[in-house]
């Protein structure tokens, strides 16, 4: 993915400067980024030059919203299209679309 594609997808204004606290935090991390666009650029450079193995499995954790306690885990094969469909479905439940029983039967 290229920087412009990511910024367009996220619908973020890449040239808007970070607030001073965020700029200070980025500098503490060793990043000379004063905007989100610059931060994305640094991230993509690091990813480009790193030796990451291809992702074939994801480990999902379900946590309680208030306590942060672990509800359950699931390991799934990573297929981008299928994962997007499933995540949209899971988010539908949390946004109030569908009954809990309907989602339990889908899972």
N, C-alpha and C positions, 0 to 999 in steps of 0.2 A: 504494500500500500504506500502511496506517495503522500507527502505532507498535505498538499492541497486537497486531495481526496478525503483524507481524514478530517480536516478542518471543515470541509463542505458537508460531510456526513454528520458531524457533530453540531453543525450550525452555530459555530463559535466565531466571534470576531477576533481574528488572529493578531491584530495590531493593537488591541486595547491593552494598555499597561496594567500589570498587576498592582494591587495596593502595596504600600511600602512594606507591610509585615510579610506578605507573600514573597516579595523580592528578597527580603532579608533571609527568609527561610530557604529559598532557592540557592542563595549564595552560600549559606551554611552547608548545603549539600554539594557545593562545588559547581553549581550551574550558573552560568552568566545569562540567565533568562529574565527578561523584564516583561514579557508578554507570553500568552499561551502559545502563539505561533512559534516563538523561539524555543519554548519548552518542548513542543512536539518535534521540532527539528532535532534537538539534542537526543530525545528518546529514539527517534528513527535512526540516527547515526549510531547510537549504542547498539540497537538491535541489528543493524546492517553488519556491523563488525563483530558481533558476538557469534559464537558457535552453538546456536540453539538447535536441539533435535526437533524433528517434526512432531507436532502434537497429534496423538492418535487416541488418547483417552483423557477424560476430564473427571475430576473427583469433586462432586457437588456436596455441599453441606447445607442443611436446612437448619436455621437457628431461630429461636423465639425472638420476636421483635423487641420486647421489653427487657428480658433478662439476658439475652444473648446465649442462652443455654442451647446445647445441641439437641435438635429434634431427631435428626437422622442423616444418613449419608447415602450417596449413590455414586457408582462409577459408571460412566457412559462412554460409548465410542464417540469420537469427535468427527462429526460430519456437519459442516457449517450450515447447510440448508436445513437439515433435519433439526439441528440444535436451535436455530432461529424460530422454527415453527413451535417447538416444545416450549421455549422460553416465553414466546408470545402467549401460549396457552396458560402457562403457570402464572404469568403476570395478570392474565384475565381474571383468574380466581382472586388474586389479591386486590384487584380493582373492583371486585364485587360482581363480576360477570359469571354467573353459573353458581350452582349450589355446591357445598362441600362434598356431598356424596358423588356428584357428577365427576369432580376432580379426583376423588379417591379411586373411582372405577377406571379413570383414564391412566392413572399412575400404575 
